[in-house]
Amino acid sequence: MSAILSINDLIVDFKTRAGNARVLNEISIELQSGEILGIVGESGCGKSMTALSIMGLVPSPPGKISSGSILLEEEDLVKAPTSRMRQVRGGIISMIFQEPMTSLNPVFRVGDQIAECVLLHEEITKENAWNRAVEMLTKVGIPEPEIRARAYPHELSGGMRQRVMIAMALSCRPRILIADEPTTALDVTVQAQIFDLLKDLQRETGTAIIMITHDMGAIAELADRVAVMYAGHIIETGKTEDILSNPQHPYTRGLIACVPHLEENPSEIRPYLSEIKGVVPSLTELGKGCAFAPRCPYKTDVCEEERPPIELVDGVHAVACYNIKYVVAV
C-alpha cells in the first residue's frame, strides 16, 4: 500500500497567557490507502489538534503551524491557499466531529445540510443533491430516510445524529475520513452499531480512516495500525495486534491496563484495573526530557535530560523510550 497522507515533523504552537504551548511537537504519521489508523491518548494529548491541522482548521490566532508538512500524496496542505482547502475539506478529506448536536445547524433540516455539502463540491442539481442525501441516510442505516431527511437535529436521537454526521462526511465520497471520538456520549449498543457502520463503509468504499479515541477497546475493534500520543508527541506506533499484545512504552502499557476486563487469570500486561498516576503536564511547562518522565515508574536520569527519539524496535513497531528493556521485562 502507498501513503495517501503523510505528516512530517509537524509543530503547532499556541500563544497563551502562561507562555507558548507546543501542542504538537514534531509528529510524523503516515496513513496508507484503505487502512484504518487509530490515534489514542488521554484528553489534552494533541489527538484532535492533529485532525484540525490536517483539515486546515487550527484556530489562528492564537494557534499556528510553525513548521512541518502535511502531504496529501504530493501536495503540501500546510502551504495550500484557503480556496484549495475549501475544496479539500468535505470533498477529499471529511471529518466526523465529537458532538453532532453542536456540529449540526439546529435551524436546518438534516437532509438540507447533507445536500448543501454535495452542492458545494459537485456540479449537481438541488434535486439530485437531495436524493444523494436520502441515499446516504439509507446507507448509514437510518430507518425511513425520506422522512428523517426532513427532520431537524433536535428531533433525532444521539445515535441518529451521529449517523447523520457520518452520512454528511461520506456524501462526497472522500478518500480520507477523520473520525474524532465518533461515539462520545453514546451508549454501548449504539457505539457498537457506529463501529460496525464504519467498518462496513470502509470495506465498501475503500476510504482510509483516521480514528481518534481514548478507548483502547475501540482501537482493538477497528484499527489496522495505532499511533499513541502523549503531550503533543508520538511515543509509539505499530500494528494494532503488536501494540495490544506487546506494548513497549510504559504509557501504552498504562492505557491498556486501564481497560476493564473480566478475565479470571489476567495477563501480566493487564494484571488488574489500574490507573496511570498523575495528569498530562501543562504544555507550557514541558521540560527538555521525556514528557512522561514525571509519571513513569521506570524513569532514569537521562529521561529527564533528553527527549527520546522514536526508533524502530521490530518491523514497523516504533517507540520513544530509553528504558524499553526494563518495561518489557516487567
N, C-alpha and C positions, 0 to 999 in steps of 0.2 A: 504493500500500500504506500501511496505517496502522501506527503503532508499537504493538507488543504489550507491549514492555518499554522503559522509559526510565530511565537512570541519570543523575542530575543533580547535579553538583558534589559528588560523594561523597568524603568524607575518612574514612580509617580509621587510627587510631593504635594503636601497641603500646608499652607501658611495658617498657623493658629496663634492665639494669644500667648500660648506657652512656648512657641517656637515652631521650627519646621518639623513636620511629621512626615517621615518617609513611609508612605502607606504601602508601596510596592518597591522592593529593593532587589533589582537585577534579577527578575524572574524570567525563566525561559521554559516554554512549554510548546509541544507540538501536538496538533490534532490531525489524525490520519483520516482519509476519506472513508466514510461509512462506519466509523467506530464511535463508541460511547466512552468519553473521558470523564471520570469523576474527579472533582476538586473538593477536598474535605479539610476541615479545621474548625476551631471554635469561632464564635462570633468575634469580629474585630481582627481576623487574621488576614484579610485582604481578598477574600473569595469574590465578593460582589464587586469590589473595585476592579478586579481583573476583568469581569464581564463588562462593566461600564467602559473600561479602557478600550476593549475590543469594539464596542458599539460607538465609540466616539462621544460618550456621554459623561465624561469626567467633569463635574461642576467647576467651571472656571470663571472668575475666581471663586474659591481660594485654591483650587487644585490645578495641577498641570502635569502633563507628561514631560519629564525633564530630559529623558534620553531613552534609547532603545527603539525597537521596531516591532510592528505587528504586520506580518506579511500574509495577505490573502493570496496564496500562490506566490506570484512575483510582485504584487502590488503592496506598497507600504501604506497601511491605513493611517498611520501617525501623520504622514505628510499629505494625506488626501484632503482636498478642499471640502467645504461644507456641502456644496452641491453634490459631490460624489458620495459623501457619507449618507445623504438622504436616499440615494439610490441603493446603497448597500444595506442600510437598516430596513428590515422587513422584506426586501427583495432577495438578497443573497444571505444575509445573517439575520435571524429573528431571535427574539428573546421572550421568555415567559417570566414575568416578574413575580415577586414573592406573594404579594397580596392583591388578588384580582379586583377586590372591591374598590381599591384606591387607584387601580390601573385602568379600569373601565369607566367611561364617561356616564355618570348617572342619569343624564337627561336625553340620551340617545338609545334607541333600540339596539340590542346586541348584533342583530343582523346588519343594520346600517353601519355599525362600527367595523365589522369584518369586511363588508363591501367597500367601505372607504379605503381600507388598506389595499385592496385589489385595484381599485381605480387609480391610486397613487402610483402604482408600479407597472400597470399594464394598460395597453390601449384596448379598452373593452367598454361595452355599453353598460349603463346602470342596471339594466335588466339581467344581463349575464353576470354582472358582479354580484347581484342579489342571489342569483341561482348558485353561484360559487359559494356564497356564504352558507346557504342551506345545505349544499353538498358537504361542506367542511363540518358543519354541525352534525350531519349524519355520520361522517367518518369517525368523529370523536365519541360517538355513542350516545348522543342526546336524543331522547325519545320525542316524537312529534316535532321534528326540526322546523317545519314550516311555521308552526305555532310559536315555538320557543324563539325563533328568529325575530319575532315581533314583540318579545318581552323586554322589559328594562332590567338592568343588573340586579336591582333590589328584589325583583320577583323570582330570582333563581336561588337555589341553594349554593353553599360554598363549593361543593364538588362540581356543580354545573357551571358556575362562574369560571372555575379553573379550566374546565373543558372548553369553554368559550375562548379563554386566553390561548389555549393550545391550538384551537381551530384558527384563530386570528394569526398566530405565529406561523402556521403552516399554509395559510391561504395562498401565498405567492410561491409556494414550493421552494423554500430556501435550501441552500446547500448546507448551511450550518444552523443548528438550533441551540440556543443557550437557555437552560432551564435553571433559574435561580431559586432554590428552595421551593420547588413547584407544589409541594404537599404541606406547606406550613399551615397550621391551624385546621387541617382536615383530619377526620377520624381515620382509624387504621384501615377500615374497609375501603373507604374512598381512596386512601393512599395507595392501596394495592391495585385498585382499578386504574389510577393515573399511571402507575409504573407499567402495568400491562399495556396500557394505551400507548405509552411512549415506545416500548419495545416493539409493538406491532407496527406502529407508524414508521419506525426506523427500518424495520425489515422490508416494508412495502416500498418506501421512497428512497432508501439509501442515504438519508440525511445524516450527517455527522452531528453528534450531540455532545455538548459540554454540560454535565450535570453537577451543579453546585449544591452542596449539602453539608450538614454536620453529622448526618446519620450514616454510620458505617453499615447498618443493615441495608439501607437503600443502595449503597455502593456495591455491596455483595450481590444484590439483586440485579443491578443494571449494568455496571461499568465493565468495560474491557480492560482499561488501564486506570490508574489512580495517581493523582498528584496531591501530596499532603502539604498544606500551608501552615506557617506559624509566623505571626508578627511580620507579615509582608514578605516572607521568604518561602521558597520551595525547599522543603527539607527532605523529602523522599518521594520517589516516583518509581513506578513499575507496573507489571501486570497485576490485576486485581487479586488473583489467586496467590501470587507471591507475597504481596503486601499483607494479605489477611492471614496467611499461614506462617509467614516468616518475616515479620516486621523487624527492621533493623534499627530504626530511630526510637529512642525512649518515648518521645511524644506520640508516635504512631502506636506504640505498644499501649500507652495510656489510653488513647482513643478507643482501641479495640477492647481493652479491659473494662471500659465504661459501658459497653453494650450489655444489657440484661440477657441472661441465658438460663436455661432450665436443665443443664447437664448434671447428671448425678456425679460424674467424675470429671470435673473441669480440667482443661489443659493448663500447662504452665503459663501460656500466654494470657489466658483468661482464668486465673485461679478463683476469683470471686468478683462480685460487683464492687468496683473501686472508683476512686476519683483521682484526677490529676491535681495535686495540691497547688495552691496559688492561683493567680489570674494572668491573662495575657498582659504583658507590660505596656505602659504608655509608649506610643510610637515617638514621642518627643524626648524620651529618656532612655532610649536604647544605647547600651554601651558598645564598645568595639568588638566584643566577643560574641559568642553564640547567644541568640536572644532567649533560648530556652534554658540557659545555664542556671538562672535563679530557681527554677522549679525541678531541675534534673537531679536524680539521685546518683548519677554516675559522673558528675562533672569533675574535672580536674583543673589545675591552674591554667592550662593552655586554653580551655574552653572560655575563660573569662577575658583572655587577652586577644584571641584571634577568632574571627568567624570562620567556621569550617567550610571548605568548598564542597560542592556536591559532586560526588565521584561514583563511577560505576563499581558495583561490588559483585554483580553476577548478571551477565547478559544485558538486559535493559533495566535492571534494578539498580537505582542510584540513590545514594543517601548522603546527607551532610552531617557527619558526626565523627569526632576524633576517637570516640571510645566504643566503636561497634563491637569489638571483641568482648568487652565487659557486658554490654547489653545482651548480645546473643547468647552468652554463656549462662545467663540467669535462667 
